[in-house]
Amino acid sequence: MKRTLVAAAVAALTVGSVAHAETLRWARAGDSLTLDPHAQNEGPTHTLAHQMYEGLLQRDMSGEIIPALATDWAVTDDPTVWRFNLREGVTFHGGQELTADDVVFSFQRAKMPTSAMKELLASVAEIRKVDDLTVEIVTEGPNPLLPANLTNLFVMDEGWTLENDSAEPQDIANGGDNYVAKNTNGTGAFVLESRVVDERTVLTANPDYWGKDDFPMEITELVYTPIQSAATRVAALLSGEVDFIQDVPVQDLDRVAQADGLMVATAAQNRVIFFGMNQGADDLENDNIDGENPFAKLEVRQAMNMAIDREAIKRVVMRDQSDPTGVIMPPFVNGWTEALDATPEGDAAMAKEMIAAAGYPDGFTIQLDCPNDRYINDEAICQAVVGMLGRAGITVNLDAKPKAQHFPLIQNRTTDFYMLGWGVPTFDSEYVFNFLVHSSSDERGTWNGTGYSNTDVDEKIVSLASETDADVRNGTINEIWEQVQSDVLYLPVHNQVLNWGMSDGIDFPVQPEDQPHFKFLSYSK
Amino acid sequence: MIAYIIRRVLQGVLVLAVVGFVAFAMFRFMGNPIENMLGQEATRLDRAALAERLGLNDPVPIQYLKFIGNAAQGEFGVSYRNGLPVSEMIVQRLPATLELAFVSAVIAVVFGIVLGVFVAIRRNGIVANIVMSATLVGVSLPTFLIGVLLIWIFAVELGWLPSFGRGETGTLFGWQSSLVTVSGLKSLVLPAITLGLYQMTLVMRLVRSEMLEVLRTDYIRFARARGLPDKTVHFKHALKNTLVPVITIIGLQVGQIAAFAIVTETVFQWPGVGLLFINSIQFVDIPVMAAYLLLVGVLFVSINLVVDLLYAVVDPRLRLQ
């Protein structure tokens, strides 16, 4: 009896203190790779960094750009110069005051050869201090989209970084270790309390945060644990050992949604899944047709685009967790229209006739390369497509491999038919064109494994970078998309859908880049 | 005896060198770490430059010799995944794996021998038959399934034990241990059972069949005829003579437990070297994979040595040779 009373009292106390302390236990599949904010350009790494560090600006939970360390920004009279006004009275966790020198230092650090962020600043020629709270960024030629490249570009304290011998970003090819890879000193809403790599990271709310009145800031302690196995991650949520998980497997969504006290939040993700075909080669390595390339014929590509039943993939493979699309960009991207997004009409029978008419009455055989650990149900999508193309007369041999083996095939241009997924961090079509449409060269077209090369399109793509008139620029974007669509450059499948599982006392919308910013989280008591 | 040990150690070094070379020959087929290390914005020049700086363009034998050269000096490089020194990462995680392996091995040996003797003595009893059928499950179900099943029952449905992680750790003999805290011990239960179940079944079945054989021999019959109590006959005379094959199997299996806790560690998010190895495979983190395989090699070579020495202790006939 006595023991029961004590237990009850302890339970009451614990419940009471939990309600006040608001610890959020958060799990996702992988850990951040480093705490050095410029050493990796990778989702989970940026997500953790965003809790502790801030950039001049950031994306909010709906993907809109909002001010962070800069209060406002604009292009000056010279179209190559952007001016940013910094927020007054911001301090780093170590107490140092934020000044323009810190911003200049951080940008220069992010442009160093060992930085993983340098490509996003490729257009930046110079960054200079105007006064203590003003900086100017000079670009090589006008760059109307500069702010969209700065959303993951974090600002460090110059003095602290130099004192700890971390002037250069962590260089893995040369020893790797540095102080800032294990310690942080940001301006963000949370302060690093403790961290064991791949095991547990604890953050506490920053009592001096400049935005504590502008954001809910209801979490006092944030405990981040990577849980790799999907079944265990879901079990940890169901048993109440964690409160919030990312990467909920689609087959477990119903179980989480129906569990008492839990809910699933869903939103479209900034990632489109599609297939590329090597249409530029004279002959293909991996087909059964000698001396010519079936993918080079527009009718064949049109027929394949028709033969893929995107609704069936959504229903059967994705359990309704996808948005079928006819274009390789997610709907948030500038340049997206409903007309482009429409999926092609037609069916397997029509596709078969078109392929026969194109000169392949018996169809042909081709190898499809597919990753099996990168996108949601990637291998299963490929298997479904094998069947669909089979009905159109194309015999597809599927070769599914881990991502570490799949992506080099695309990079080395040794695949003729492949799956790829693409997210657009700038939320603008130019990014898609630069990497996937422009002819393959050292600077551009690095992920264009199709051999597609159209000088007219290339010129238009290059012109986008410096076009300051928004209407003209959007007109060019639309022209490029029309060309890409009529050439059937890729076979789009769908946009992925993101699911976050959480305790139903939490009010937290899904962020399209899969980046929860916990200062926005509030409890709906 | 000393000459024997030295000979075995030299053989061990040769084994390690071969293991290392086979590993390096295989890394080429695991893919390319460059894509994982650079973001999607990296240009072709960035990729080429990084591959060159990491020495990935060197021929495999050169990469291997460089690795062996550095390893001989105790230098294992830094992880491609998070830039930390490999030796530091492995040292940090080894306690978790060794602890899990130790507890699993104790469970496997203690329950395996006790149950093995029991089912051998009562081989027609109902309880013995139930135990025999139940342990069939242990050998026939894959580890990850047992793990998920246990999580489902004891963490989700009953809520008694944690589903992942190591709990809180305290300091024991200078390392971070879960054996000294309540939450640590609770966290150990499910992974230790998952990892040890197969070995326990194996030991039990081996002890049973050896015991049955020994119980039929003449000296046991004479022992009974002398009127010795059952306890003495079973445990002093019979069990002792079954131990040589049992020790061999236990030795090899303990190596298996420590080296291949990979699946169990992944299912329970146990922060040991097995989980580290899985992460490294996915990332093609060559320095970590190479160091891990070398460690496993060392482990097996030393366990085999210890087992050989133990034979001599258990079986006096071997001492004479």
Interface residues (C-beta under 8 A of the other chain):
Chain A: L33 T34 D36 A39 Q40 N41 E42 A116 E119 L120 Q170 I172 A173 N174 G175 G176 D177 A181 V196 V197 D198 E199 R200 T225 P226 I227 Q228 S229 A231 T232 R233 A235 A236 L238 S239 G240 E241 D373 K401 P402 K403 A404 Q405 H406 F407 P408 Q411 W422 F435 D442 E443 T446 W447
Chain B: F29 M30 G31 N32 P33 I34 E35 N36 M37 L38 G39 Q40 E41 A42 T43 R44 L45 D46 R47 L50 R53 L54 V78 S79 Y80 R81 N82 G83 L84 P85 M89 Q92 V148 I151 W152 A155 V156 G159 P162 S163 F164 G165 R166 T266 V267 F268 Q269 P271 L275 L276 I278 N279 Q282 F283 V284
